[in-house]
Amino acid sequence: MINRYAVILAAGQGTRMKSKLYKVLHPVCGKPMVQHVVDHVSALNFEKIVTVVGHGAETVKSHLGTKSEYALQAEQLGTAHAVMQAAPMLQDKKGVTLVICGDTPLITPETMQELLDLHENTGAKATILTAYAEDPTGYGRIIRNSEGHVGKIVEHKDANEDERKVTEINTGTYCFDNEALFTALNNVSNDNVQGEYYLPDVIEILKEQGDIVSAYQTLDFDETLGVNDRVALSQAEKTMKKRINKKHMINGVSIIDPDNTYISADAEIGRDTVINPGTVILGETKIGEDCIIGPNSEIKDCQIGDRTTIRQSVAHDSEIGVDVNIGPFAHVRPDSKIGNEVKLGNFVEVKKATFGNGSKASHLSYIGDAEVGADVNLGCGSITVNYDGKKKYLTKIEDGVFVGCNSNLVAPVTIGKNAYVAAGSTITEDVPGEALSIARARQVNKENYVNKLNNK
């Protein structure tokens, strides 16, 4: 088997983005562009992946981690110069090297595989990924020879009238015989207006040596989009969103309005789940079967069981069980663990709390830093008072507890099993199991008070 390597070009600053954020870190469907590229490359059998970084190098490394090795292009002197930075890691190796830009998040693993297969089957020293463009203006044209291989690449400004009619264009993604690549790179000149070293010059060097240069044409022009500004970024977002939503629908998920549903590339959704309009599903969220999500809900990095409903609500970084009903207008904040058959209703906020099976907080509650047992009922307006201005404390509510409306549980405090808390109570001490706790002033009625007030 031929060894395969990948070089991802991610060193450009991206001035046309007009952003403080390094270009390849701009997100598409919730994930940085370069991470899409690395993930797609990682889906194939590569011996080594080298990402060439420059501006924002440490930030890129923090996103990609150990998925890649790194080479630094301290000064940006062109694409050939960028690939040369990977020489210490690759130049002596035998095999095939894919060179792809970090701002092309839409190229699929399937297309990369087709490119590599064609390269290996034709015995080429280089193979270019090409595409059909309805309007090829501004692109380099691929002029094929009588054998169907690449005769030459002609830049638009240099093309004659017949060459400009050619609709097969160079996308800027290549694969090379690795040894031939690094040998040719040593002969690339910067004798041009910009004074830079360009990777397409390697193609010309190989052709002058009599080597075969082939081309694989993808049928999807959108796949080859390079993102250089915010307009292209929005186009990439639209294309990937459509691709992701289609995948889920084919797998049995009902998306009511795909144009207004946003799902991350890493989300997993079970069949017969319904996603309503205005829903945003981010990160590595996993949603079970037969769920109803939305409308107008935001789910990020959550694990959600089967048959759960989340309407007009937000849930982040939490585990949510089966047969749970959340919303409308509820907020599940990070580090919460919601058991099965739980109800979190209108304007309920949960933070770093666990809810046992069958428990309910149906209206207007804040439950933070709490352990709530099974079959607990938290009445309307129940609050865990978890913060004293300096530290946060834990509230424990054991199984079967009933907390009356408008009660404050001042942490640290424990409400024992099957206890009752009377409505309107402020609880500052532990409540024994099976007890009724009442912590409010006795009612006093002032007779004729209004008349006295009016007389004054």
C-alpha positions as CSV (number, residue, x, y, z in Angstrom):
1,M,0.0,0.0,0.0
2,I,1.2,3.5,-0.9
3,N,1.9,5.8,2.1
4,R,-0.2,9.0,2.0
5,Y,0.6,12.3,3.6
6,A,-1.3,15.6,3.8
7,V,-0.1,19.2,3.9
8,I,-2.8,21.7,4.9
9,L,-2.0,25.3,4.1
10,A,-3.2,27.5,6.9
11,A,-0.7,30.3,7.3
12,G,-2.3,33.2,5.5
13,Q,-3.5,36.1,7.6
14,G,-6.7,36.6,5.5
15,T,-6.7,40.4,5.4
16,R,-9.9,40.4,3.2
17,M,-11.8,39.0,6.1
18,K,-11.2,42.3,7.9
19,S,-11.2,40.5,11.2
20,K,-9.1,40.1,14.4
21,L,-9.8,36.4,14.1
22,Y,-7.3,34.3,12.1
23,K,-8.9,33.5,8.7
24,V,-9.0,29.7,8.9
25,L,-10.6,29.8,12.4
26,H,-13.7,31.5,11.2
27,P,-16.5,29.0,11.8
28,V,-18.7,27.3,9.2
29,C,-21.7,25.5,10.8
30,G,-20.1,26.1,14.2
31,K,-16.7,24.7,13.5
32,P,-13.5,26.5,12.3
33,M,-12.8,26.1,8.6
34,V,-9.4,24.5,9.1
35,Q,-10.9,22.0,11.5
36,H,-13.4,20.8,8.9
37,V,-10.4,20.3,6.5
38,V,-8.4,18.3,9.1
39,D,-11.5,16.2,10.0
40,H,-12.1,15.4,6.4
41,V,-8.5,14.5,5.8
42,S,-8.4,12.4,9.0
43,A,-11.3,10.3,7.7
44,L,-8.9,8.9,5.2
45,N,-5.8,6.7,5.7
46,F,-3.0,9.3,6.0
47,E,0.3,8.4,7.6
48,K,1.0,12.0,8.6
49,I,-0.9,15.3,8.5
50,V,1.1,18.5,8.6
51,T,-0.7,21.9,9.0
52,V,1.4,24.9,7.9
53,V,0.6,27.7,10.3
54,G,1.7,31.4,10.5
55,H,-0.4,34.2,12.0
56,G,-2.3,32.9,15.0
57,A,-0.3,29.7,15.1
58,E,-0.9,28.9,18.8
59,T,-4.6,29.5,18.4
60,V,-4.8,27.1,15.5
61,K,-2.9,24.5,17.4
62,S,-5.2,24.8,20.4
63,H,-8.2,24.0,18.1
64,L,-6.6,21.1,16.2
65,G,-4.6,19.6,19.0
66,T,-3.0,16.3,18.2
67,K,-5.0,15.7,15.0
68,S,-2.1,17.2,13.1
69,E,1.6,18.0,13.3
70,Y,2.7,21.6,12.6
71,A,5.2,23.5,10.5
72,L,5.6,27.3,10.9
73,Q,5.7,29.7,8.0
74,A,7.0,32.7,9.8
75,E,7.0,34.9,6.6
76,Q,4.3,34.3,4.0
77,L,6.2,34.0,0.7
78,G,3.7,32.0,-1.4
79,T,2.1,28.6,-1.5
80,A,5.3,26.8,-2.7
81,H,7.2,28.4,0.2
82,A,4.5,27.2,2.6
83,V,4.8,23.6,1.5
84,M,8.5,23.8,1.8
85,Q,8.1,24.4,5.6
86,A,6.9,20.8,5.8
87,A,10.1,19.5,4.3
88,P,11.8,18.5,7.6
89,M,8.9,16.1,8.2
90,L,8.2,14.8,4.7
91,Q,10.9,15.3,2.1
92,D,12.6,12.0,2.5
93,K,9.5,9.9,2.5
94,K,8.1,7.8,-0.4
95,G,4.4,8.1,-1.1
96,V,1.7,10.5,-2.2
97,T,1.1,13.9,-0.6
98,L,-2.2,15.8,-0.7
99,V,-1.8,19.6,-0.6
100,I,-5.0,21.4,0.4
101,C,-5.9,24.8,1.7
102,G,-7.2,25.3,5.2
103,D,-9.9,27.7,3.8
104,T,-11.7,25.1,1.7
105,P,-14.0,23.5,4.3
106,L,-16.4,22.0,1.7
107,I,-14.2,19.5,0.0
108,T,-15.4,16.1,1.1
109,P,-13.4,13.0,2.0
110,E,-15.0,11.2,-0.9
111,T,-13.6,13.8,-3.4
112,M,-10.2,13.6,-1.8
113,Q,-10.3,9.8,-2.1
114,E,-11.3,10.0,-5.8
115,L,-8.4,12.5,-6.4
116,L,-5.9,10.1,-4.7
117,D,-7.2,7.1,-6.5
118,L,-6.9,8.7,-9.9
119,H,-3.4,9.9,-9.1
120,E,-2.3,6.4,-8.2
121,N,-4.0,4.7,-11.1
122,T,-2.6,7.0,-13.8
123,G,1.0,6.8,-12.5
124,A,1.1,10.7,-12.4
125,K,3.7,12.7,-10.6
126,A,1.0,15.3,-9.8
127,T,-2.8,15.4,-10.0
128,I,-4.9,18.5,-9.9
129,L,-8.4,18.7,-8.4
130,T,-10.5,20.6,-11.0
131,A,-14.1,21.7,-11.3
132,Y,-16.6,22.7,-13.9
133,A,-17.4,26.4,-13.6
134,E,-20.3,28.0,-15.5
135,D,-18.4,31.3,-15.3
136,P,-14.7,30.5,-15.2
137,T,-13.7,34.2,-15.3
138,G,-10.6,34.8,-13.1
139,Y,-9.7,31.1,-12.7
140,G,-6.8,29.2,-14.2
141,R,-7.9,27.0,-17.1
142,I,-7.0,23.3,-17.3
143,I,-5.9,22.5,-20.9
144,R,-5.9,18.8,-21.4
145,N,-3.7,17.0,-24.0
146,S,-4.7,14.3,-26.4
147,E,-4.3,11.6,-23.7
148,G,-6.6,13.4,-21.3
149,H,-3.9,14.5,-19.0
150,V,-3.0,18.1,-18.2
151,G,-1.2,19.8,-21.1
152,K,-0.9,23.1,-19.3
153,I,-2.6,25.5,-16.8
154,V,-3.3,28.9,-18.3
155,E,-4.2,31.8,-16.0
156,H,-7.2,33.9,-17.2
157,K,-5.1,37.0,-17.9
158,D,-2.8,34.9,-20.1
159,A,-5.4,32.8,-21.9
160,N,-6.3,33.3,-25.6
161,E,-9.9,33.4,-26.9
162,D,-10.2,29.7,-27.3
163,E,-8.6,28.9,-23.9
164,R,-11.0,31.3,-22.1
165,K,-13.9,29.2,-23.4
166,V,-12.6,26.3,-21.3
167,T,-14.8,25.7,-18.3
168,E,-12.5,23.3,-16.4
169,I,-10.7,25.3,-13.7
170,N,-7.9,24.7,-11.2
171,T,-9.2,24.6,-7.7
172,G,-5.8,24.8,-5.9
173,T,-5.9,21.3,-4.4
174,Y,-3.3,18.9,-5.6
175,C,-1.7,15.6,-4.9
176,F,2.0,14.8,-5.7
177,D,4.5,12.1,-5.7
178,N,6.2,13.2,-2.4
179,E,9.8,12.9,-3.5
180,A,9.1,14.6,-6.9
181,L,7.3,17.4,-5.0
182,F,10.1,18.3,-2.7
183,T,12.7,18.0,-5.4
184,A,10.7,20.3,-7.7
185,L,10.1,22.8,-4.9
186,N,13.9,23.4,-4.7
187,N,13.7,24.7,-8.3
188,V,10.8,27.0,-7.9
189,S,11.7,30.6,-8.6
190,N,10.2,33.8,-7.2
191,D,10.9,35.7,-10.3
192,N,7.5,37.3,-10.6
193,V,5.8,40.6,-9.8
194,Q,4.9,39.6,-6.2
195,G,8.3,38.0,-5.5
196,E,6.7,34.9,-4.2
197,Y,7.1,31.1,-4.7
198,Y,3.9,29.6,-6.3
199,L,2.9,25.9,-6.0
200,P,1.5,25.7,-9.6
201,D,5.1,26.3,-10.8
202,V,5.8,22.7,-9.5
203,I,3.4,21.5,-12.2
204,E,5.3,23.2,-14.9
205,I,8.6,21.8,-13.6
206,L,7.3,18.3,-13.6
207,K,5.8,18.7,-17.1
208,E,9.2,20.0,-18.4
209,Q,10.7,16.8,-17.1
210,G,8.2,14.8,-19.1
211,D,6.3,13.6,-16.1
212,I,2.5,12.9,-16.3
213,V,0.2,15.5,-14.7
214,S,-3.4,14.3,-14.4
215,A,-6.6,16.0,-13.2
216,Y,-9.7,14.8,-11.4
217,Q,-12.8,16.9,-12.1
218,T,-15.3,17.1,-9.2
219,L,-18.9,17.5,-10.3
220,D,-19.7,19.9,-7.5
221,F,-18.2,23.3,-8.1
222,D,-19.5,24.6,-4.7
223,E,-17.3,22.0,-3.0
224,T,-14.1,23.7,-4.1
225,L,-15.0,27.2,-2.7
226,G,-12.1,28.9,-1.1
227,V,-13.2,31.4,1.7
228,N,-11.4,34.7,1.4
229,D,-14.0,37.1,2.7
230,R,-17.3,37.3,4.6
231,V,-19.3,36.8,1.4
232,A,-17.6,33.5,0.6
233,L,-17.9,32.6,4.3
234,S,-21.7,33.0,4.1
235,Q,-21.8,30.9,0.9
236,A,-19.8,28.1,2.6
237,E,-22.2,28.2,5.6
238,K,-25.2,27.9,3.3
239,T,-23.8,25.1,1.3
240,M,-22.6,23.1,4.3
241,K,-25.9,23.7,6.2
242,K,-27.8,22.3,3.2
243,R,-25.4,19.3,3.1
244,I,-25.8,18.5,6.8
245,N,-29.5,18.9,6.9
246,K,-29.9,16.6,3.8
247,K,-27.8,13.9,5.5
248,H,-30.0,13.9,8.6
249,M,-33.2,13.9,6.6
250,I,-32.0,10.9,4.5
251,N,-31.2,9.2,7.8
252,G,-34.8,9.6,9.0
253,V,-34.9,13.0,10.8
254,S,-37.8,15.3,10.0
255,I,-36.6,18.9,9.5
256,I,-39.7,21.0,9.0
257,D,-37.9,24.0,7.5
258,P,-34.3,23.2,6.4
259,D,-33.6,26.8,5.4
260,N,-34.2,27.9,9.0
261,T,-32.5,25.0,10.8
262,Y,-28.8,25.1,11.8
263,I,-27.1,21.8,12.7
264,S,-23.4,21.4,13.4
265,A,-21.3,19.0,11.4
266,D,-20.6,16.8,14.5
267,A,-24.2,16.5,15.8
268,E,-25.9,13.1,15.9
269,I,-29.7,12.8,15.7
270,G,-31.9,9.7,15.9
271,R,-34.6,8.8,13.5
272,D,-38.1,10.0,13.8
273,T,-36.9,13.0,15.7
274,V,-38.6,16.3,14.5
275,I,-36.6,19.5,14.3
276,N,-38.8,22.6,14.1
277,P,-37.9,25.9,12.5
278,G,-35.4,28.3,14.2
279,T,-33.5,25.5,15.9
280,V,-29.7,25.7,16.3
281,I,-27.9,22.5,17.3
282,L,-24.2,23.1,18.1
283,G,-21.1,21.2,18.9
284,E,-21.1,17.4,19.5
285,T,-24.8,17.2,20.5
286,K,-26.4,13.8,20.4
287,I,-30.2,13.6,20.3
288,G,-32.1,10.3,20.5
289,E,-35.1,9.0,18.6
290,D,-38.6,10.3,18.5
291,C,-37.7,13.7,20.1
292,I,-39.3,17.1,19.3
293,I,-36.8,19.9,19.2
294,G,-37.9,23.5,18.7
295,P,-39.2,25.8,17.5
296,N,-36.6,28.4,18.3
297,S,-34.3,26.3,20.6
298,E,-30.6,26.3,21.0
299,I,-28.9,23.0,22.0
300,K,-25.1,22.9,22.4
301,D,-22.9,19.9,23.4
302,C,-25.8,18.0,25.1
303,Q,-26.7,14.3,25.3
304,I,-30.5,13.9,24.9
305,G,-32.4,10.7,25.3
306,D,-35.3,9.4,23.3
307,R,-38.8,10.9,23.2
308,T,-37.7,14.2,24.8
309,T,-39.3,17.5,23.9
310,I,-37.5,20.9,24.1
311,R,-39.5,23.9,23.0
312,Q,-38.3,27.5,22.8
313,S,-35.5,26.8,25.2
314,V,-31.7,26.7,25.6
315,A,-29.6,23.8,26.8
316,H,-25.8,23.7,27.0
317,D,-23.2,21.1,28.0
318,S,-25.7,18.9,29.9
319,E,-27.2,15.4,30.0
320,I,-31.0,15.1,29.5
321,G,-32.8,11.8,29.8
322,V,-35.6,10.1,28.1
323,D,-39.3,11.3,28.1
324,V,-38.2,14.7,29.4
325,N,-40.3,17.8,28.7
326,I,-38.5,21.2,28.7
327,G,-39.9,24.6,28.0
328,P,-41.2,26.8,26.7
329,F,-38.6,29.4,27.7
330,A,-36.5,27.2,29.9
331,H,-32.7,27.4,30.3
332,V,-30.5,24.4,31.1
333,R,-27.1,25.7,31.8
334,P,-23.8,23.7,31.8
335,D,-23.1,20.7,34.0
336,S,-26.7,19.8,34.6
337,K,-27.9,16.2,34.6
338,I,-31.6,15.8,34.0
339,G,-33.1,12.4,34.7
340,N,-35.9,10.6,32.9
341,E,-39.5,11.9,32.8
342,V,-38.5,15.2,34.2
343,K,-40.5,18.4,33.5
344,L,-38.8,21.8,33.4
345,G,-41.5,24.3,32.5
346,N,-41.9,28.0,31.7
347,F,-39.1,30.3,32.7
348,V,-37.2,27.6,34.7
349,E,-33.4,28.0,34.9
350,V,-31.2,25.1,35.9
351,K,-27.5,25.4,36.6
352,K,-25.0,22.7,37.6
353,A,-27.9,20.7,39.1
354,T,-29.1,17.1,38.9
355,F,-32.8,16.2,38.7
356,G,-33.9,12.7,39.6
357,N,-36.4,10.7,37.6
358,G,-40.0,12.1,37.6
359,S,-39.2,15.4,39.2
360,K,-40.9,18.6,38.2
361,A,-40.2,22.4,38.3
362,S,-43.0,23.6,36.2
363,H,-42.9,27.4,36.5
364,L,-40.6,30.4,37.2
365,S,-37.8,28.7,39.2
366,Y,-34.1,29.0,39.6
367,I,-32.4,25.7,40.6
368,G,-28.6,26.2,40.8
369,D,-25.9,24.1,42.5
370,A,-28.5,21.5,43.6
371,E,-29.1,17.8,43.9
372,V,-32.8,17.2,43.3
373,G,-34.0,13.6,44.0
374,A,-36.7,11.6,42.3
375,D,-40.4,12.5,42.2
376,V,-39.8,16.0,43.7
377,N,-42.3,18.8,43.0
378,L,-40.8,22.3,43.1
379,G,-43.7,24.8,43.2
380,C,-44.0,27.9,41.1
381,G,-41.2,30.4,42.1
382,S,-39.1,28.0,44.1
383,I,-35.5,29.2,44.3
384,T,-32.2,27.7,45.5
385,V,-30.4,30.6,47.1
386,N,-26.9,29.3,46.3
387,Y,-24.7,32.4,46.5
388,D,-23.7,34.5,49.5
389,G,-21.7,37.1,47.5
390,K,-18.4,35.2,47.8
391,K,-19.1,31.4,47.5
392,K,-21.7,29.1,46.1
393,Y,-23.2,26.3,48.2
394,L,-25.1,23.1,47.5
395,T,-28.8,22.5,48.1
396,K,-30.0,18.8,48.5
397,I,-33.6,18.0,48.0
398,E,-34.2,14.3,48.6
399,D,-36.7,12.0,47.0
400,G,-40.4,12.7,47.2
401,V,-40.1,16.3,48.5
402,F,-42.9,18.8,47.9
403,V,-41.8,22.4,47.9
404,G,-44.6,25.0,48.0
405,C,-44.8,28.0,45.7
406,N,-42.5,31.0,46.2
407,S,-40.1,29.2,48.6
408,N,-36.4,30.1,49.1
409,L,-34.0,27.3,50.0
410,V,-30.9,29.0,51.4
411,A,-27.9,26.9,50.8
412,P,-26.2,24.9,52.2
413,V,-29.4,23.1,53.2
414,T,-30.9,19.7,52.9
415,I,-34.6,18.9,52.6
416,G,-35.2,15.3,53.8
417,K,-37.0,12.5,52.0
418,N,-40.8,13.0,51.6
419,A,-40.7,16.4,53.5
420,Y,-43.1,19.3,52.7
421,V,-42.1,22.9,52.6
422,A,-45.0,25.3,53.0
423,A,-45.6,28.0,50.3
424,G,-43.8,31.3,50.9
425,S,-41.1,29.8,53.2
426,T,-37.5,30.8,53.5
427,I,-35.7,27.7,54.6
428,T,-32.3,28.3,56.3
429,E,-32.0,25.1,58.2
430,D,-32.2,21.4,57.3
431,V,-35.7,19.9,57.1
432,P,-36.1,16.3,58.5
433,G,-37.6,13.7,56.3
434,E,-41.4,13.4,56.5
435,A,-41.7,16.8,58.2
436,L,-43.6,19.9,57.2
437,S,-41.5,23.1,57.4
438,I,-43.1,26.5,57.7
439,A,-40.8,29.5,57.7
440,R,-42.9,32.6,57.4
441,A,-44.4,35.2,59.7
442,R,-47.9,34.5,61.0
443,Q,-50.6,36.4,59.0
444,V,-51.9,39.5,60.7
445,N,-55.0,41.4,59.4
446,K,-55.2,45.1,60.3
447,E,-59.0,45.9,60.5
448,N,-60.1,49.2,59.0
449,Y,-56.6,50.0,57.9
450,V,-57.6,51.6,54.6
451,N,-60.0,54.0,56.3
452,K,-57.4,55.1,58.8
453,L,-54.9,55.6,55.9
454,N,-57.4,57.7,53.9
455,N,-58.2,59.9,56.9
456,K,-54.6,60.8,57.2
